[in-house]
Amino acid sequence: MKEAIGTSMIFNLVMLFVGVFIALYVGTIAYSKGFKVRNRLIDIIEKYETYNDSARQEIEENLSSIGYQIVDRECPSRDNAVNVDNDSNYRYCIYRYTTTKGDYYGVTVFIHFDLPLIGNFLEFPLYGETRILFDKNEVEG
């Protein structure tokens, strides 16, 4: 009775812990990639001080160089926001909010987990906002 816990049970516990650590590692990598994508989109919009064709083109180039996933798009609606981009192949959403000081943009990107047994079933949104982009005409006038 010295060996009440068998070798197969210990092996199963080790495999369980290895599986949990691998899942945490994959989740951390996907999450950091999502934040990287979201922050790049916000930086590009703030660089152009609006979301226009130049900003859209730079966003598309950045997403293709990062290797961001191309999937069917369907942006969820947000309160008091106007969805300003509907014709991209990439899965991101940009919303424009209007305030008395100026406009600002909200960016939603999605983290995808493409797991062998589950497939591309898991998806989590990451949302961020730009600073308020002041209207130049109101500041000068």
C-alpha positions in Angstrom: 0.0 0.0 0.0 3.0 2.3 -0.3 2.0 3.3 -3.8 -1.7 4.1 -3.3 -1.5 6.8 -6.1 -0.7 5.0 -9.3 1.7 6.3 -12.0 -1.1 6.8 -14.5 -2.9 9.2 -12.1 0.3 11.2 -11.6 0.9 11.3 -15.3 -2.7 12.5 -15.9 -2.2 15.3 -13.3 1.0 16.4 -15.0 -0.7 16.4 -18.4 -3.5 18.5 -17.0 -1.2 21.1 -15.6 0.8 21.2 -18.9 -2.5 21.7 -20.8 -3.5 24.5 -18.5 -0.2 26.3 -18.8 -0.3 26.0 -22.6 -3.8 27.4 -22.7 -2.7 30.3 -20.5 0.3 31.0 -22.7 -1.8 30.9 -25.9 -4.3 33.2 -24.3 -1.7 35.7 -23.2 -0.2 35.8 -26.7 -3.5 36.4 -28.4 -4.5 39.0 -25.8 -1.3 41.0 -26.3 -1.7 40.8 -30.1 -5.2 42.2 -29.7 -4.0 45.1 -27.6 -1.2 45.8 -30.1 -3.7 45.9 -33.0 -6.1 48.2 -31.0 -3.4 50.6 -30.0 -2.1 50.8 -33.6 -5.5 51.6 -34.9 -6.0 54.3 -32.3 -2.5 55.8 -33.1 -3.3 55.9 -36.8 -6.6 57.7 -36.3 -5.0 60.2 -33.9 -2.2 60.8 -36.5 -4.7 61.7 -39.2 -7.0 63.4 -36.6 -10.0 61.8 -38.3 -10.9 58.5 -39.9 -10.5 59.1 -43.7 -9.3 57.1 -46.7 -5.6 57.7 -45.8 -6.2 56.4 -42.3 -8.2 53.4 -43.6 -5.5 52.5 -46.1 -2.7 52.7 -43.5 -4.9 50.6 -41.1 -5.4 47.9 -43.8 -1.6 47.8 -44.5 -0.8 47.5 -40.8 -3.3 44.7 -40.3 -2.0 42.8 -43.3 1.6 43.1 -42.0 0.7 42.0 -38.5 -1.3 39.0 -39.8 -4.6 40.0 -38.3 -7.4 37.6 -39.2 -9.7 38.2 -42.1 -13.2 37.1 -41.3 -16.7 38.1 -42.1 -17.5 41.5 -40.5 -20.5 42.3 -38.4 -20.0 45.3 -36.0 -22.2 45.5 -32.9 -24.0 48.7 -32.5 -23.0 51.1 -29.7 -25.1 53.8 -28.0 -24.7 57.4 -29.5 -22.2 56.2 -32.0 -22.0 56.2 -35.8 -20.2 53.2 -37.4 -17.9 54.8 -39.9 -16.4 51.7 -41.7 -18.3 48.9 -43.2 -16.3 47.8 -46.2 -13.1 46.3 -44.8 -12.1 42.6 -45.0 -10.6 42.7 -41.5 -12.6 42.3 -38.3 -12.5 45.7 -36.6 -15.1 48.3 -36.0 -14.7 52.1 -35.8 -17.3 54.3 -34.2 -17.5 58.1 -34.2 -18.8 60.0 -31.2 -19.7 63.7 -31.4 -19.3 66.0 -28.4 -19.4 69.7 -28.0 -15.6 69.9 -27.9 -15.1 67.7 -31.0 -15.3 64.2 -32.2 -13.5 61.1 -30.9 -13.4 57.6 -32.2 -14.0 54.3 -30.6 -12.2 51.2 -31.9 -13.2 47.6 -31.3 -10.9 44.8 -32.4 -11.5 41.1 -31.8 -9.3 38.4 -30.3 -9.6 35.1 -32.0 -8.7 31.7 -30.6 -8.4 29.1 -33.3 -8.3 25.9 -31.4 -8.1 22.5 -33.1 -11.0 20.8 -31.4 -13.2 23.9 -30.9 -12.3 25.8 -34.1 -12.6 29.5 -34.4 -15.5 29.6 -31.9 -14.0 31.8 -29.3 -13.9 35.6 -29.9 -13.5 38.4 -27.5 -13.8 42.1 -28.2 -11.3 44.8 -27.1 -12.6 48.3 -27.1 -10.6 51.6 -26.9 -11.1 55.3 -27.6 -9.0 58.0 -29.1 -8.6 61.4 -27.4 -11.0 64.1 -28.4 -10.0 65.4 -31.8 -10.8 69.1 -31.7 -12.4 70.8 -34.7 -9.6 73.1 -36.2 -12.1 75.6 -37.6 -13.6 76.2 -34.1 -10.2 76.6 -32.5 -9.0 79.2 -35.0 -12.3 81.1 -35.2 
